[in-house]
Amino acid sequence: MDLGPDNNKIVLGFEYTVSYTNFLGLGTDYTAFSASEKVKIDGEKKKKLRELNEFLKK
């Protein structure tokens, strides 16, 4: 935020770091997550597939 009297906006930034080993594991974990979601849809236990943002929240 600057000191201008008409400026009422703030810009926030966030940073996240992950080790290379954990980064590689994300691909494997997401593949398993995606396959599990497809099985639930095919088995008609769910109507909507959860996507990447739900995986990352978990």
C-alpha positions as CSV (number, residue, x, y, z in Angstrom):
1,M,0.0,0.0,0.0
2,D,1.4,3.4,-0.8
3,L,0.8,6.6,1.1
4,G,-1.5,8.2,-1.5
5,P,-4.8,9.3,0.3
6,D,-6.9,7.9,-2.6
7,N,-5.2,4.5,-2.6
8,N,-7.1,1.9,-0.6
9,K,-5.8,-1.3,-2.2
10,I,-3.2,-3.7,-0.7
11,V,-1.4,-6.3,-2.8
12,L,-0.4,-9.4,-0.8
13,G,2.0,-12.1,-2.0
14,F,2.5,-15.6,-0.7
15,E,5.4,-18.0,-1.2
16,Y,5.5,-21.8,-0.8
17,T,8.6,-24.0,-1.1
18,V,8.7,-27.7,-1.6
19,S,11.7,-30.0,-1.8
20,Y,12.4,-31.7,-5.1
21,T,11.6,-35.1,-3.7
22,N,8.2,-34.0,-2.5
23,F,7.6,-32.2,-5.8
24,L,8.1,-35.5,-7.7
25,G,5.8,-37.2,-5.2
26,L,3.0,-34.8,-6.0
27,G,2.7,-36.2,-9.5
28,T,2.3,-39.7,-8.2
29,D,-0.1,-38.7,-5.5
30,Y,-2.2,-36.7,-8.0
31,T,-2.4,-39.6,-10.4
32,A,-3.7,-41.8,-7.5
33,F,-6.2,-39.1,-6.5
34,S,-7.4,-38.7,-10.0
35,A,-7.8,-42.5,-10.5
36,S,-9.7,-42.7,-7.3
37,E,-12.1,-39.9,-8.3
38,K,-12.7,-41.6,-11.7
39,V,-13.6,-44.9,-9.9
40,K,-16.1,-43.0,-7.7
41,I,-17.7,-41.4,-10.8
42,D,-17.8,-44.7,-12.7
43,G,-19.3,-46.5,-9.6
44,E,-21.9,-43.7,-9.4
45,K,-20.9,-42.8,-5.8
46,K,-20.3,-39.3,-6.9
47,K,-21.7,-37.0,-9.6
48,K,-18.9,-34.5,-9.9
49,L,-15.2,-35.1,-10.2
50,R,-13.0,-33.2,-7.7
51,E,-10.2,-31.3,-9.4
52,L,-6.6,-30.2,-8.8
53,N,-7.6,-27.4,-6.4
54,E,-9.3,-29.9,-4.1
55,F,-6.2,-32.2,-4.3
56,L,-3.9,-29.4,-3.3
57,K,-6.1,-28.4,-0.4
58,K,-5.9,-31.9,0.9
